Structure formats: C-alpha cells, structure tokens
Amino acid sequence: MANEKITAQRDSIKSPDDLNSYLRVTNPSMWFVFAAVLILLVGLIIGSSFYEIKTTIYTTAIVKNNNIYIQPSPDIEPEERMLFTVEYVDTKANVEKNYDEYIDAVEYDETIDDFVGTVFGAEGIPDGEYSAYTVKSDTPISYLFN
C-alpha cells in the first residue's frame, strides 16, 4: 500500500508547481539522530588525534670500541635523536642491565648495504651483539594520512 502511494505521488507530478504540494516535513527525532551521529564522528576524529598507540620494536645492536651500532629492522629505520635501549649483562655484577641512549648519527654501512644508527661513547658495555628496542608512538589519525 505504501509503495502504491509513493508511485501515485510520483506519477501525479506534472509540473514544477506541483513539487510544493509533495514536500515532506522531516521529523525532529531524525535530526537528533543525525546530530548524535555527527557529534560521535567528530569526537572520534578529535580523540584519535590525541590518543597514542605505543609499539615496541626490537632490533639488534652491535657494540664495538665503545660505540653502539643500531641495525635497521623491517619495522623501523634508525634516525638521529631516536631513543634506543640496549639490553646487556654486566659481567662484574652478573646482572642484566639496560643502556638507554639517543642515536648520535646515522651512517651508511657498506657491509649490510643500509643505514645504521650510531651511539658514540657507550662505556661499560662489552663488545658483542645485543638485543635492542625502541618504543614508537603513533596516533590513530596518522594511519589515515600515511
């Protein structure tokens, strides 16, 4: 029955003057639903620009001559002023320790054909290969624009 009424209204419009007689008045409750959805959407967009997603990314650190060389990983490339933590064992106290330091320089390493982050003057860590990690912070909205 409702479909017949809509079809009859559509068929009975013959001129532009007839359009005024068939305008429907919107229900105020529909405007409230529309406003609520719009406010929710704007709130999600604004909130996603302030919320942080922290991701821990692991890689390898090679210590040679009191310098730490942070190796690149598929997840992140070393950058200057990026904070890395190197996990090592202090052989004197036989205790696991963390060495937190910012990358001083990024240099090209021909042996691995990639860029390596370098921390100068890392005293107290014996030469060798260690596990290292950094914490990367992103906002959900940044995923939309990358």
Buried (B, 14 or more C-beta within 10 A) or exposed (E): EEEEEEEEEEEEEEEEEEEEEEEEEEEEEEEEEEEEEEEEEEEEEEEBEEEEEEEEBEBBBBBEEEBBBBBBBEEBBBEEEBEBBBBBBEEEEEEEEEBEBEBBEBEEBEEEEEBBBBBEEBEEBEEEEBEBBBEEEEBBBEEEEE
